[in-house]
Amino acid sequence: MAIVAGIDSSTSRTRIVACDADTGAVLRDGRAAHPVQDSPDARATETDPQNWLHSLGEAATGGLLESVRAIGVSAQQHGLIGLDAGGVLVRPALLWNDPRSAASAAALIDALGGPEPWVQAIGSVPAPTYTIAKLRWLAEHEPVSAKRIAEVLLPHDWLVWQLLGHPKRRTTDRGDASGTGYWSPLTGEYRQDLVQLAVGHELRLPDVLGPAEPAGHTPEGLLISAGTGDNMAAALGLGLTPGDAVVSLGGNGTIFAVHDQPVVDLSGAVSSFADATGHHLPMVGTLNAAQVLRSTAGLLGCDLAGLSELALQSTPGSYGLVLLPYLDGERTPQLPSAAGTLTGLRIESMTPQHLARAAVEGMLCNVADALDVLRDQGVAVRRVFLLGAVGRLPAVREIAPLLFGLPVVIPPAGDYAARGAARQAAWALAGTTEPPRWDLPEAVTVAPDQFHDPAVGRSVRQQYTTVREQTHPETAKG
C-alpha cells in the first residue's frame, strides 16, 4: 500500500493528512496553528512565510509523514510573496484577506476601462483579495519594495519551492494561478501587460504545471505534486465532477461548480477560475451566510442548535415571515449598501419559531439566488455539496434541498483541502490520465422531496423573490 500526504496551509493553521493512495482512507492526521504575527498596521494581514514552515513542522510530528511517497500542497489563495532578483524575500507576505488593497483593486478596474475589459481578459473582475490588487497597493504605498520585487509566488508555490530545496525553477498550477488576476483561464497564459499596469514592470512568474504533472522531487527523493489553491483542492478532495456544486457556509457564502469550460460573465458576478483537474471552477460569493443564523440565534437567546430546533417547529414559508439577509450589504445580488429586511409581521407570525425558520429560509434563498447566477451562465448543477458546521444543522439539511430544488450531499466533517492535496499527490505518483477514485462513504444525500413536496420549495422561493424585488427593484430579472 502506497501512502501519500496532503498539506493544507490556511490563513491560521496547517493541516496534514496521510492517506492510502488507492482508497483515500485517512491513516494519520495532524494540525498546528501558525505563529501569531504582529504588524505595525492593525489593519494588515501579513506574515513571514517562514511561519508556515514552522507550523508545518509542528503538524508533522510523531511520524505522520513516515513511509510517505508523495506530497501535495494546498494553501490559501491570492496571497503575495515578493522576491528580489536573488530570490530573497522583499517584505512579509500579504495574505488574501488584507483589506488595504480595496482602493487599489478599484483603481485597477478603472485603469483598464471598467469591469468588462477585465472579464474579457481574465474571466473575472479583480477583487481586493487578488494578488494583482496587492501588487498595485505595494506600488502605491511601498514603492521601494515594489521596485525591488522581481518575482511573485503564491503561498502554495512558496511551500512547494521550500520542500524541493529552492530549485531554480518555480512552479504553480492553473487553479491557483487563475486567482492572481494576471493569468487567464480563458487562454491559459500570463498577462504581463496587466502585471505592468499594477506594479510598473514585468515580473518573473512561476511555470504553470498540468494537473497531474509533478513539481519535482525533494533531495531525499520524495515526489511533490503541482499543488493548488484551497478551493480547488477541496473540490478534488470531495471528488467533484462536472454537474457538482459546492455551497460553503462560513461567515460568507462561497458557491462554486465544476464546469467543462471557462465562464465569461460580463456583469462580473461570476469569477471564472480554473480547477486542479483540467476543468473550470466558476465561483460566486455572498457576504451573508452562517453569520445570519448566529445573529438570529443571539437575538432569540439560543445557540445554533437551538435555532435549528426552533426552525423545525415552524412550517415552510414561516407563516409569511420573510427575512432578506443583507446584514452586511450583499455582493450577490450587488447591494453593497443594503440592510436586512424583515417583512410579513402578523400576530400569528411573531414567534421565535417562525423567526428562526425565516432566518434559515432567507439565508438559503440568498444562496439559491447565487446558484441561479451560475446556472444562468450555462453551468449545469445536478447536485450540491453542503460544507461548514452550519450546513450540518438539521434545519439546514432539511430546508436546503427544498429551496435549491436539487439533491444535497452532506459530507462528514473533514479536511477536504488537505485530502484533495493528497489525492493530487496520488495522481502524480500513479502517472495516470485521471485521478484515483476516492469515495466519501459516510456522506448523506437528501433529496428535494424527502421531507416535502418540491412545489412547496418553489412557493417559498417565490415568496422570497417577491419581497426581494419589491424591496430592491434593481434585482428583478427582465
N, C-alpha and C positions, 0 to 999 in steps of 0.2 A: 504494500500500500504506500503510494507516494503521499507526502504531506506538503501542503502549500500554506502560505500565510498571507493575510491581508492586514495592512496597516491603514487606519483612518485617522488623520490628524485634523481635528476640527478646530474651531476658534478657541476652545477652552481645554481640550484634552486629547489624548491619544488612546485609541482602542486597537487591539490586536486580536485576531482570531487565527488559530491554526486549524486547518480543515483537511479532511480526506479529499484528495484531488479528484476522485471518481464520483463521490456521492455528495460532497459538500457538508457532510456531518462535522459539526464543530467539536474538535478534540480538546482544545485548550483555549483559554482566552485571558486577556489582561487589559488593564487600563490604568492611566495615570493622568493627573491634571497637569496642564502647562504651568510653569512657574509664573507668578504674578509679575507683570511688567509695569513699572511706574513710568509716567510720561509727564513732562512739564506742562503739557497742554491737557487739561482734564477732558477735552472732547475727543482726544486722539485714541484710536485703537491701533497700536503698533507694537512690535516686539522684535527682539533679537531672535532671528530664526534658529540660533543655537539652542534656544529653549525647547524647540520641537524635538531636537535630538536628545536632550536630557530627558524629556518626557517619554520618548520612545524607548530609551534605555531602561527607564524605570518600569514601563509597562511590560517589557520583555524579560523581566527577571524570572527566576525559578525554572529555567529550562524551557520556556514557552516556545522558543524557536529551534529546539533540539530536533534534528533529523529533517528539518525543512529543506526542500529542494528548490523552491521558487517563492518569491515575494512580490506582491503587488502593492501599490501605494495609492490611496485616495487621500485627498486633502480639500480643505475649504477653497472654494473657487475665488477668482477675481483679485487675489492679493498681488502685491508688487514687491519683488526682491530685486533691487537695483545693484548691479555690479559694475565696477570700473573696468578699464581695458585689461587689467591684470587679473580679473576675477575676484577682486576684493569687494566686500560689502560696503556700499557707499553710506548707507544710513539704515536704521531699523526698518524692518518690513512693514509696509502698510497693509492692514487687513481689509477684507471685503466690506466690513460694516463701519469703516471710518467715515464719519458724517461730513468731514471737512471738504470733501470733493463735490458736494451737491452743486455749488455755483459753477464749478469747473465743468461739470457734465452739461449744464445748461449752456455755458459758453461754447462748448464743442458743437452742440446741436445747432446753435445759431451760426457758427463759423462755416458749417457745411451747407447752410441754407434751409435748415429745419429738419423735422423728423424723417420725411420721405427719402431724401438722399441717403440717410444712414441706413434705413431699411433696405434700400436697393443695393447698398454697398456691403453690409454685413448681416442683413436679416434682422436687425434689432436697432432700437434707439438706445444709445449708451446711457445707462443709469449711473448714479453716483457710486454704485458698487463696482463698476467695471474698472479694469486695470487702466484703460486709456484715460479715464477721468482722473485717476490718481497721478498719472504722468502729467496731465495738464495742471493739476494742483501743484505738483512739485515745480514745474516751470514758472508758475505764477508766484509761489510763496517761498521756494527754496531754490532759486536759480543756480546757485553754485553747485548744489548737489545734482540738480537736473543736468547740468552740463557735464558733470563727471560720469554720469551713468552711460555706459557703453552697451550694456545688455540687460535684459529683464527676464527673470524666471518667475513662474508661479510657485506657490507653496509645494505642490506635488513634484514639480520639476526639480526644485531645490533639494528635496528629500531624496529623490532618485539619484541626483548628482552626488550627494553625500554618500549614499550607500555604495555607489560604484567607485568611490575613491577619487572623485574630482577629475573625470576624464575630460579631454579637450572638447569632445562632442557633447553638447547639451541637447536634451530631448524633451518632448511633451507629447500629448496626444490630441486628437481632433476635438474631443469632448471638452477638455479644459481650455484649449486654445480658443474655442468658439465663445467663451465668456470674457475675452480680453477686450473686444472692441476693435481689434486690428487684424484678426484672422477671420476670413469669411467662410462660413459653411456652405454658402452658395457656390463658391468657386474652388474652395479648398486651398486658398492661397492667402499669404500675409498681404496686408495693405500698408506698405512703408509710407505711402503718402499720408495716411491717417496718423501714423506714428509721428511724422514730421509736424503735422497740424497740431498735435498735442504737446510735444516736447521740443520741437525745433530742429531735430536732427534724426537721422536714421539710427536704428539700434540693431545689434546682433540679437537674433531671436532663435529659440531652440528648434531643431528639426521636428517635424510632426510625424509621429510614427503611426503605422497602421494598427488596427485593433488588436491583432494577435502578435504583433512584432515586439520582440523583447528589446529593452533599452540596453541590455548588456549583462555582464556577469561581474560579481564582486571579485576582489582579489583572491577570495577563498573559493571561487567557482560557483557561487550561488546565483541563479538566474533572477534577474529583476525585470518585471514586465513593464509595459509602457506607462502604467498608472493612468489616473484620470481625476476629474473633479468629483466632489462628493455626491451630487445628484445623479451623475452618470454612473458612478459606482453603485449607488443604491438601486438604480434601475437594473443593473447587471446582477446585483445580489438577490433581487426579487425574481429574476428570471423573466422580465418583461419582454414581450414581443409586440409587433405592430397590432394595434387594437387595444392594447392595455394602457390605462392611465393611472397616475398616482395623485391622490389628494393627501397632502401632508399638512396636518392641522397643528401648527405651532402657534406662537404669538401672532404670526402672519400665516396666510394660507399659500402653499406652493402647489400648483397644479401643472402636471406635465404628462405627455403621452409619447409613446414610441410611434414614429411615423416613417414612411419609406422615402420621403423627400423633404427638402427644406420648405419652410412656410414663409411666404413673403406677405406680411400684413402691413399695409401702408398706414394703417391707423397707429401702429406701434404698440398695440395691446399685447401682441404675441412676440415673445423673444425666440428667435429661431436658433436654437443650439444644436450641436451635433451630439451623438451619444458615443458610447465606447464600443459599439459593435459594428459600425458602418452605417447605421440608420441615423435618424434625427430625433431630437427631443424638444419639440416646441413647448414653450412654457408660458403660463400666465401666473399672476400673483394677486392675492388680496391682502389688504392691510389688516383686515379683521377676521380672526378665526378663533382660536382657543380662548383668547382674552375676552371675547364676548360672553362666553359661558362663565369664565371666572368672575367677571364683573357682575353678572347677573346673580351668581351664587352668593357673592358678597352682599349684594342688595337684599337678598332673601335670607341672609344669615345662615347659610349652609355651605357645605363643600361641594365639589363637583359630583361626587357620588349621590349626595342628597338632591342636587339639582336634577340629575338623571332620573332619580326615583320620582320626583315631583312631576317631571315632564311626562312620564309614562302614565300618570294618573289623569292626564288631560286626554283630549282626542284630537285627531288630525284637524288642523285649522285653528286650534287653540280658542275655540268659541269666538272666532272673528278677530282675535287679537293678532296684530302683525307688528313685528319689530324689523325695521330697516337697520342693520347692524353697523352703521357707518360711524362707529365710536371714535375712530382715528382718521376721519375722512375716508376716502377709498380711491384705489387706482384701477380696479376692475369692478364696476364701471369707473371711469375717470371723474371722480368727485372729490378733489383734494380738500375742499373747504366744507364738505357736508358734515352734519352731525347725525347721531342716531335719531330715529323717529319711532314712536310707539303709537299705534292707532287702533281703533276698534274698542275703546274702553266703554264697557257697559257694566251694569251691576253684576250680571252673571259671569262676566269675563274677568272681573277684578279679584282673582285668586292667585296664590303662589303657583298652583299647578299650571294654570294657563300661561302665566308669565314665563315660567320655566320652559314650557314647550314652545312658546313664541320665540324665545331666545335660540333654542336649538333649531327650529324651523327657519328662522331668519338667517342664522349663520350658514346653514346648509343650502338655503335658496340662493344666497350670495355666491357660494361655491358652485352651485349648479349653473348660475349665470356665467361664471368663468369657464366652466366646462363647455357651455354653449359657444363661447367665443372661439374655442379650439375647433369645435365641430363646424362652426360657420366657415372656417378656413379649410374645410375638407379633411380634417383629421378624424379618422374613424376611431370611435371609442366604443368598445364592446363590453368592457368590464372595468371596474375601478378598484384599485388597491388603496385602502384607507390606513394611513400611518399616523402615529402620535398617540399619546396616552388618552387624549380626548376622543380619538377615533374608536377606542375600545370601550367607551361608556355604553351601557345597554341602550339608552335612548338614542344615541347617535347611530349605533349599529342597526337599530330598527328603522329609524326615520330616513337615514341617508339613501338606502336603495329605493325607497318610495319616491323621494324627491329627485334623485338622479335618473330614475327610470331604467336602471341598469343593475346587473349583479354587482355586489360589493364584496371584495375579498378583504378579510381582516387577518393579516399575518400575525403570528405571535411576536411579542416584543423581541427585538434583536438588533444587532449592529450590522445593518444591511449594507452600509457603505464599506465597512471592513470586509464583509462577506463577498461583496462584489469585487473588491480588490483581490481577494484570494482566488475568486473564480477566474479573474483575468490572468492571474499567475498560473493557474492550472491550464488555461487555454494556451498560453505561451509555451508552457512546458510540454504540452502534448503536440503542438505544432499542427493542429487540425484547422479546417476551414470554419468550423462552428465551435462555440464554447461548449464545455461539457454540460450535460443536463443536470442541474441541481434542483431537486424538488423542495417544496415547503409543506411537509406532510401535516403540520399542525394548523395550517391556515383554514379559516372558516369562511365559507361563501354564503351570503344572504341574498336571496332573490327578491325582486321588487314586490312579488305577490306573496311573500312568506307570511306577512302579518296583515296586509290589507289589499283590497282591490287596487290595482295600479291607477285606476281612474281617480281614486281618492288623492293620490300624489299629484296628479295633473291639476286637480281642483285647488290644492294648497299652493302649487306653483302659480296658478293664475291669480289667486287672491293676493299673493305677494307681489306679482308683476303689476297688477292694477294699482296697488298702493305706491310701488316704486315709480311708475310712470306718471301718476298724478302728482307725487311729491317732487320728482325730478324729471320733468318732461323731456329733457335732453337725452334721457336714456331710452326713450321709446324707439322701436325699430320701425323704419319706413316712414 
